[in-house]
Amino acid sequence: MDLLLPLLGIVAPVFLVIGAGHLAARSRYLSAPAADALMLFGQGIAIPVLLFSHVLRLDLSAAYDPGMMWAFYLAAATCFIGSALMARYVFQRRPGESVAIGFCALFSNSVLLGLAIMERAFGSEALSYNFAIISIHAPFCYTLGIIVMELARADGRPL
C-alpha cells in the first residue's frame, strides 16, 4: 500500500488526460475533423520537434549508459521473443504472423506515455535517458524484427 499511492500519483494524471481525450471524442465534443487535425499536428509537428530539439541537446556521454541500454533492450527483445513464441506455439499462428505479433510487443510507447510518466516520476533531468533510448529505438527494433521475420519466413531454407 505504501508503494501504491505514490505510483497512482505518478500515472493517474497521465491516464486521466488520455481518458478525457477519449471521452471528448466519444461524446462528439471534439468533432472527427478537429480530432484528425489535432492528431496530425501532434504526430506530424509537435512530437518530431520535441524529439529533435531534445536529441540535439542530448549529452551523449551521460545519456548513453550501457547498463541502462542493455537493461531496456534486453527486456524489449525478451518481450518480442516471448510474444512471438506464445503466438506461434500457444495460439498456433503461422511463423510470419507470430513475428508480427512479437513485433507489436517489441515497441514500447516510450514517447507518448514514457516521457510523461518518466518526467512525473523522476523530473525533467531524467528524460535524457528516455531520449537516448528513443534515438536508437527504431533502428534496433526494425533490425531485430526484419532479421527474425526473414528467418521465420525462410521455411528452413538457408540465408
Secondary structure, DSSP 8 states (H G I E B T S, - for coil): -TTHHHHHHHHHHHHHHHHHHHHHHHTTSS-HHHHHHHHHHIIIIIHHHHHHHHHHT--HHHH--HHHHHHHHHHHHHHHHHHHHHHHHTS---HHHHHHHHHHHH---TTTTHHHHHHHHH-GGGHHHHHHHHHHHHHHHHHHHHHHHHHHHTTT---
